[in-house]
């Protein structure tokens, strides 16, 4: 079984930014590719991908504000605009005009926001089981095991970060619970046990990601239709709560977008099926067609 820090051998960890002190795990050279985790996550979400993606790109997995080892100011009720400012601050500090983005879940939401409001800072866009799109509740009703279960497990894990509660939260991300390694549990538990992290995440959840939490940041179909960045909507057949039909719908709204559905994966396809994920992402970034399911 692979190990997070064996997989990341050859990468570097550093802190970048003037407005925020952003933790970056980085590998490779060339065009920048920023990898964004989901709500409650951290940069190690891309531990199995960074070195392979770094063979062709300057791949940078980051911790969002309030997450991981990045700055933790008081939570002021804003989410997506804060993460947007953080991304621009990262690029400005590094002297990068624009970067490709892969965003998983809330990370995809940030990528969408950037593509709509700051298109000059976005190269190509990969939306990995993205959140943040306004959906017709009649056409796409919430399914059992989705956001509500994620929120309840998140709150439990943040308030009482025992190995068992952390593991149950991480199992929500996976198509099979045995894909949650002891090491991954230990990493997240160490992060959640840090007093300031626990304090700010307790304020962030469930306010930031509940229904109708932060509805003002949800993107409409009309906004998605204005996106000009070449886009791949990457989904999975076991994504909790919202299935591949939602991914296909999102792809249909973005001009020229491609759609790819990974089999035997849930909300962390980049962790569950890293070789397939990286192959699809690299081929898309190289300009190939990767549509499929």
ZIVEN-V185570 format. One record per residue. N is the residue number from 1. PHI is phi in degrees with one decimal (NA if undefined). OMEGA is omega in whole degrees, 0 to 359 (none if undefined). D_LAST is the distance of its C-alpha to the last C-alpha in Angstrom with 1 decimal. Layout:
n=N phi=PHI omega=OMEGA d_last=D_LAST
n=N phi=PHI omega=OMEGA d_last=D_LAST
This chain:
n=1 phi=NA omega=183 d_last=27.0
n=2 phi=-71.7 omega=178 d_last=26.6
n=3 phi=-117.4 omega=182 d_last=28.9
n=4 phi=-54.4 omega=187 d_last=28.2
n=5 phi=-86.2 omega=165 d_last=31.3
n=6 phi=-73.3 omega=178 d_last=31.0
n=7 phi=-60.7 omega=184 d_last=27.5
n=8 phi=-95.3 omega=178 d_last=29.2
n=9 phi=-57.6 omega=183 d_last=32.2
n=10 phi=101.1 omega=176 d_last=33.1
n=11 phi=-85.0 omega=175 d_last=31.9
n=12 phi=-127.6 omega=177 d_last=34.5
n=13 phi=-111.6 omega=177 d_last=34.9
n=14 phi=-149.0 omega=185 d_last=37.0
n=15 phi=-121.1 omega=190 d_last=37.7
n=16 phi=-131.9 omega=172 d_last=37.5
n=17 phi=129.5 omega=176 d_last=38.6
n=18 phi=-109.6 omega=177 d_last=41.7
n=19 phi=-80.3 omega=178 d_last=40.8
n=20 phi=-133.7 omega=175 d_last=38.7
n=21 phi=-93.9 omega=187 d_last=38.8
n=22 phi=-93.2 omega=174 d_last=35.1
n=23 phi=-76.5 omega=181 d_last=34.1
n=24 phi=-126.4 omega=168 d_last=32.0
n=25 phi=-103.7 omega=194 d_last=30.5
n=26 phi=-132.8 omega=174 d_last=30.2
n=27 phi=-151.7 omega=173 d_last=29.5
n=28 phi=94.3 omega=181 d_last=29.6
n=29 phi=-136.0 omega=177 d_last=31.0
n=30 phi=106.0 omega=180 d_last=30.1
n=31 phi=-61.6 omega=183 d_last=28.0
n=32 phi=-77.8 omega=175 d_last=27.6
n=33 phi=-131.0 omega=182 d_last=24.3
n=34 phi=-97.9 omega=183 d_last=24.9
n=35 phi=-106.9 omega=187 d_last=22.8
n=36 phi=-116.0 omega=181 d_last=23.3
n=37 phi=-81.9 omega=179 d_last=23.0
n=38 phi=-95.1 omega=182 d_last=22.9
n=39 phi=-62.7 omega=182 d_last=25.9
n=40 phi=82.6 omega=185 d_last=28.2
n=41 phi=-93.5 omega=183 d_last=26.5
n=42 phi=-166.5 omega=189 d_last=27.8
n=43 phi=-60.3 omega=181 d_last=27.0
n=44 phi=-64.5 omega=173 d_last=26.4
n=45 phi=-56.0 omega=181 d_last=22.9
n=46 phi=-107.9 omega=183 d_last=22.1
n=47 phi=-60.3 omega=184 d_last=24.5
n=48 phi=-85.7 omega=186 d_last=22.0
n=49 phi=-118.9 omega=194 d_last=20.7
n=50 phi=-59.4 omega=185 d_last=23.8
n=51 phi=-68.8 omega=179 d_last=25.5
n=52 phi=-68.2 omega=177 d_last=22.7
n=53 phi=-64.8 omega=179 d_last=21.9
n=54 phi=-70.6 omega=175 d_last=25.7
n=55 phi=-70.3 omega=181 d_last=26.0
n=56 phi=-123.4 omega=185 d_last=25.1
n=57 phi=-137.2 omega=169 d_last=25.7
n=58 phi=-83.7 omega=187 d_last=28.2
n=59 phi=-87.5 omega=183 d_last=25.8
n=60 phi=-133.3 omega=173 d_last=27.4
n=61 phi=-91.4 omega=186 d_last=26.3
n=62 phi=-119.3 omega=165 d_last=28.6
n=63 phi=-94.7 omega=173 d_last=30.0
n=64 phi=-66.0 omega=169 d_last=30.3
n=65 phi=-52.1 omega=182 d_last=33.7
n=66 phi=75.0 omega=184 d_last=34.9
n=67 phi=-119.1 omega=173 d_last=32.3
n=68 phi=54.2 omega=181 d_last=32.7
n=69 phi=-114.9 omega=177 d_last=35.8
n=70 phi=-81.4 omega=180 d_last=35.7
n=71 phi=-50.1 omega=180 d_last=38.5
n=72 phi=-129.9 omega=173 d_last=39.1
n=73 phi=-66.7 omega=175 d_last=41.2
n=74 phi=-59.4 omega=177 d_last=42.1
n=75 phi=-73.2 omega=186 d_last=39.2
n=76 phi=-106.7 omega=178 d_last=40.2
n=77 phi=94.0 omega=177 d_last=37.7
n=78 phi=-96.3 omega=180 d_last=35.5
n=79 phi=-131.7 omega=187 d_last=32.1
n=80 phi=-59.7 omega=176 d_last=29.7
n=81 phi=-61.8 omega=177 d_last=32.7
n=82 phi=-65.7 omega=179 d_last=34.0
n=83 phi=-66.2 omega=177 d_last=30.8
n=84 phi=-65.1 omega=177 d_last=30.7
n=85 phi=-60.4 omega=179 d_last=34.4
n=86 phi=-61.6 omega=179 d_last=33.6
n=87 phi=-61.1 omega=180 d_last=30.9
n=88 phi=-65.6 omega=177 d_last=33.4
n=89 phi=-62.1 omega=177 d_last=36.2
n=90 phi=-59.7 omega=182 d_last=34.2
n=91 phi=-65.1 omega=181 d_last=33.6
n=92 phi=-62.5 omega=181 d_last=37.2
n=93 phi=-63.8 omega=181 d_last=38.7
n=94 phi=-87.9 omega=181 d_last=36.8
n=95 phi=70.7 omega=181 d_last=37.7
n=96 phi=-105.8 omega=182 d_last=34.1
n=97 phi=-72.9 omega=180 d_last=33.6
n=98 phi=-149.5 omega=180 d_last=29.8
n=99 phi=-137.7 omega=166 d_last=26.9
n=100 phi=-71.6 omega=182 d_last=23.2
n=101 phi=-131.3 omega=159 d_last=21.8
n=102 phi=-116.4 omega=178 d_last=19.0
n=103 phi=-123.6 omega=178 d_last=19.6
n=104 phi=-99.8 omega=177 d_last=18.2
n=105 phi=57.0 omega=178 d_last=19.1
n=106 phi=-61.1 omega=175 d_last=22.6
n=107 phi=-59.8 omega=175 d_last=22.2
n=108 phi=-66.0 omega=176 d_last=19.6
n=109 phi=-59.0 omega=177 d_last=22.2
n=110 phi=-63.3 omega=178 d_last=24.7
n=111 phi=-60.1 omega=177 d_last=22.6
n=112 phi=-63.0 omega=180 d_last=22.3
n=113 phi=-60.5 omega=178 d_last=26.0
n=114 phi=-64.7 omega=181 d_last=26.9
n=115 phi=-64.7 omega=179 d_last=24.9
n=116 phi=-83.0 omega=189 d_last=26.8
n=117 phi=-100.1 omega=180 d_last=30.2
n=118 phi=-138.5 omega=186 d_last=30.4
n=119 phi=-61.9 omega=180 d_last=28.3
n=120 phi=-71.6 omega=181 d_last=30.8
n=121 phi=-102.2 omega=185 d_last=29.8
n=122 phi=-119.6 omega=173 d_last=26.0
n=123 phi=-85.0 omega=174 d_last=24.5
n=124 phi=-102.8 omega=190 d_last=20.7
n=125 phi=-127.8 omega=175 d_last=18.8
n=126 phi=-114.1 omega=182 d_last=15.8
n=127 phi=-104.0 omega=185 d_last=15.3
n=128 phi=-95.5 omega=183 d_last=14.1
n=129 phi=43.7 omega=190 d_last=13.9
n=130 phi=-67.0 omega=168 d_last=16.7
n=131 phi=-102.8 omega=168 d_last=19.8
n=132 phi=94.6 omega=181 d_last=22.5
n=133 phi=-106.4 omega=177 d_last=21.3
n=134 phi=-68.3 omega=182 d_last=23.5
n=135 phi=-120.1 omega=174 d_last=21.8
n=136 phi=-69.6 omega=184 d_last=23.6
n=137 phi=-67.3 omega=177 d_last=24.4
n=138 phi=-79.6 omega=180 d_last=24.7
n=139 phi=-73.0 omega=182 d_last=21.4
n=140 phi=-128.0 omega=181 d_last=19.6
n=141 phi=-68.4 omega=177 d_last=22.0
n=142 phi=-60.6 omega=179 d_last=21.9
n=143 phi=-104.8 omega=179 d_last=20.7
n=144 phi=-56.5 omega=177 d_last=22.8
n=145 phi=85.4 omega=184 d_last=22.3
n=146 phi=-96.5 omega=189 d_last=21.3
n=147 phi=-57.8 omega=184 d_last=23.6
n=148 phi=-62.0 omega=178 d_last=26.9
n=149 phi=-66.6 omega=177 d_last=26.3
n=150 phi=-59.7 omega=182 d_last=25.3
n=151 phi=-64.4 omega=182 d_last=28.5
n=152 phi=-65.0 omega=179 d_last=30.7
n=153 phi=-69.0 omega=177 d_last=29.6
n=154 phi=-64.0 omega=181 d_last=29.9
n=155 phi=-61.0 omega=179 d_last=33.4
n=156 phi=-61.8 omega=182 d_last=34.5
n=157 phi=-69.0 omega=180 d_last=33.4
n=158 phi=-70.4 omega=183 d_last=35.1
n=159 phi=-72.4 omega=182 d_last=38.3
n=160 phi=-143.4 omega=189 d_last=38.6
n=161 phi=-76.6 omega=173 d_last=36.6
n=162 phi=-77.6 omega=177 d_last=37.2
n=163 phi=-55.8 omega=182 d_last=34.9
n=164 phi=-67.6 omega=180 d_last=33.8
n=165 phi=-70.2 omega=176 d_last=32.9
n=166 phi=-62.8 omega=180 d_last=31.1
n=167 phi=-62.8 omega=180 d_last=29.1
n=168 phi=-62.9 omega=177 d_last=28.2
n=169 phi=-64.5 omega=181 d_last=27.0
n=170 phi=-70.1 omega=179 d_last=24.8
n=171 phi=-63.8 omega=177 d_last=23.4
n=172 phi=-60.2 omega=183 d_last=22.0
n=173 phi=-80.5 omega=193 d_last=19.6
n=174 phi=-114.8 omega=175 d_last=18.3
n=175 phi=-72.7 omega=179 d_last=16.4
n=176 phi=-140.6 omega=186 d_last=19.5
n=177 phi=-63.6 omega=180 d_last=22.9
n=178 phi=-71.3 omega=177 d_last=24.0
n=179 phi=-81.9 omega=175 d_last=21.8
n=180 phi=-84.5 omega=182 d_last=24.5
n=181 phi=-85.6 omega=176 d_last=27.1
n=182 phi=-59.7 omega=181 d_last=30.8
n=183 phi=-64.1 omega=179 d_last=30.9
n=184 phi=-62.8 omega=176 d_last=28.4
n=185 phi=-59.8 omega=181 d_last=30.4
n=186 phi=-63.3 omega=180 d_last=33.6
n=187 phi=-63.4 omega=182 d_last=32.3
n=188 phi=-67.9 omega=179 d_last=31.3
n=189 phi=-63.5 omega=178 d_last=34.5
n=190 phi=-62.0 omega=179 d_last=36.6
n=191 phi=-66.8 omega=184 d_last=35.2
n=192 phi=-69.8 omega=181 d_last=35.6
n=193 phi=-82.0 omega=178 d_last=39.0
n=194 phi=-68.9 omega=190 d_last=40.4
n=195 phi=-54.9 omega=182 d_last=42.7
n=196 phi=-68.2 omega=178 d_last=41.8
n=197 phi=-61.6 omega=180 d_last=38.1
n=198 phi=-60.3 omega=181 d_last=38.6
n=199 phi=-63.8 omega=185 d_last=40.8
n=200 phi=-75.8 omega=178 d_last=38.5
n=201 phi=-68.5 omega=175 d_last=35.3
n=202 phi=-63.1 omega=176 d_last=37.4
n=203 phi=-75.4 omega=183 d_last=38.2
n=204 phi=-70.1 omega=180 d_last=34.6
n=205 phi=-98.6 omega=355 d_last=33.1
n=206 phi=-92.9 omega=186 d_last=32.6
n=207 phi=-51.6 omega=190 d_last=34.0
n=208 phi=-74.6 omega=190 d_last=31.5
n=209 phi=-124.3 omega=181 d_last=28.3
n=210 phi=-87.3 omega=175 d_last=29.6
n=211 phi=-103.8 omega=4 d_last=29.4
n=212 phi=-95.6 omega=186 d_last=30.8
n=213 phi=-47.4 omega=176 d_last=31.5
n=214 phi=56.0 omega=181 d_last=31.5
n=215 phi=-61.5 omega=180 d_last=30.4
n=216 phi=-65.9 omega=179 d_last=32.1
n=217 phi=-97.2 omega=179 d_last=29.5
n=218 phi=-68.7 omega=183 d_last=26.5
n=219 phi=-97.5 omega=183 d_last=25.1
n=220 phi=-85.9 omega=174 d_last=25.2
n=221 phi=-54.6 omega=181 d_last=23.0
n=222 phi=-64.5 omega=178 d_last=25.8
n=223 phi=-66.8 omega=179 d_last=25.8
n=224 phi=-61.9 omega=181 d_last=22.2
n=225 phi=-70.5 omega=179 d_last=23.0
n=226 phi=-92.1 omega=184 d_last=25.6
n=227 phi=-68.6 omega=180 d_last=23.3
n=228 phi=-107.4 omega=180 d_last=23.9
n=229 phi=-67.9 omega=172 d_last=22.1
n=230 phi=-55.6 omega=192 d_last=19.1
n=231 phi=-130.0 omega=170 d_last=16.3
n=232 phi=-116.8 omega=172 d_last=12.8
n=233 phi=-95.6 omega=183 d_last=11.4
n=234 phi=-104.7 omega=184 d_last=9.7
n=235 phi=-127.2 omega=178 d_last=8.8
n=236 phi=-144.5 omega=184 d_last=8.5
n=237 phi=-75.4 omega=180 d_last=8.5
n=238 phi=-114.7 omega=179 d_last=12.3
n=239 phi=-58.5 omega=186 d_last=13.4
n=240 phi=-71.0 omega=174 d_last=17.0
n=241 phi=88.6 omega=182 d_last=18.3
n=242 phi=-131.9 omega=188 d_last=15.7
n=243 phi=-86.9 omega=183 d_last=12.3
n=244 phi=-59.8 omega=179 d_last=9.0
n=245 phi=-62.1 omega=177 d_last=11.2
n=246 phi=-69.9 omega=176 d_last=13.4
n=247 phi=-58.9 omega=179 d_last=11.1
n=248 phi=-64.6 omega=178 d_last=10.3
n=249 phi=-64.5 omega=178 d_last=14.0
n=250 phi=-59.7 omega=179 d_last=15.0
n=251 phi=-62.1 omega=181 d_last=13.2
n=252 phi=-68.9 omega=182 d_last=15.0
n=253 phi=-84.2 omega=185 d_last=18.2
n=254 phi=-92.9 omega=184 d_last=18.3
n=255 phi=-54.8 omega=176 d_last=19.5
n=256 phi=75.9 omega=185 d_last=17.3
n=257 phi=-67.0 omega=174 d_last=14.6
n=258 phi=-100.8 omega=179 d_last=11.1
n=259 phi=-130.7 omega=177 d_last=8.0
n=260 phi=-137.4 omega=179 d_last=5.5
n=261 phi=-113.9 omega=179 d_last=4.3
n=262 phi=-90.1 omega=177 d_last=6.2
n=263 phi=-82.7 omega=176 d_last=7.3
n=264 phi=57.5 omega=177 d_last=11.1
n=265 phi=-148.7 omega=182 d_last=11.9
n=266 phi=-122.5 omega=187 d_last=13.8
n=267 phi=-94.7 omega=176 d_last=15.7
n=268 phi=-127.0 omega=183 d_last=16.4
n=269 phi=-60.7 omega=180 d_last=13.3
n=270 phi=-67.1 omega=178 d_last=15.6
n=271 phi=-89.2 omega=186 d_last=18.1
n=272 phi=-73.7 omega=181 d_last=16.2
n=273 phi=-132.9 omega=190 d_last=14.1
n=274 phi=-63.9 omega=182 d_last=16.2
n=275 phi=-65.4 omega=179 d_last=15.9
n=276 phi=-66.1 omega=178 d_last=12.1
n=277 phi=-54.6 omega=185 d_last=12.6
n=278 phi=-67.4 omega=178 d_last=15.6
n=279 phi=-61.9 omega=181 d_last=14.3
n=280 phi=-64.6 omega=182 d_last=11.6
n=281 phi=-63.8 omega=182 d_last=14.4
n=282 phi=-66.6 omega=178 d_last=17.1
n=283 phi=-67.5 omega=176 d_last=15.5
n=284 phi=-62.6 omega=181 d_last=14.8
n=285 phi=-64.3 omega=179 d_last=18.4
n=286 phi=-80.1 omega=177 d_last=19.7
n=287 phi=97.7 omega=180 d_last=18.6
n=288 phi=-84.8 omega=171 d_last=15.8
n=289 phi=-82.1 omega=182 d_last=12.8
n=290 phi=-129.1 omega=182 d_last=9.6
n=291 phi=-52.3 omega=176 d_last=7.3
n=292 phi=168.6 omega=176 d_last=3.8
n=293 phi=-158.2 omega=none d_last=0.0
